[in-house]
Amino acid sequence: MSLINKEILPFTAQAFDPKKDQFKEVTQEDLKGSWSVVCFYPADF
């Protein structure tokens, strides 16, 4: 499903930050103003 040029719904997710070697919480506000690709892979870990 493509959401190009569409506003996304509010969300909160855990993401891994390889620079800090730790997980952090990410929201739609963290992505605001930049192009982003969000992938979801359930049960990968």
Sequence and secondary structure as in RCSB ss.txt:
>XXXX:A:sequence
MSLINKEILPFTAQAFDPKKDQFKEVTQEDLKGSWSVVCFYPADF
>XXXX:A:secstr
   TT      EEEEEETTTTEEEEEEHHHHTTS       TT  
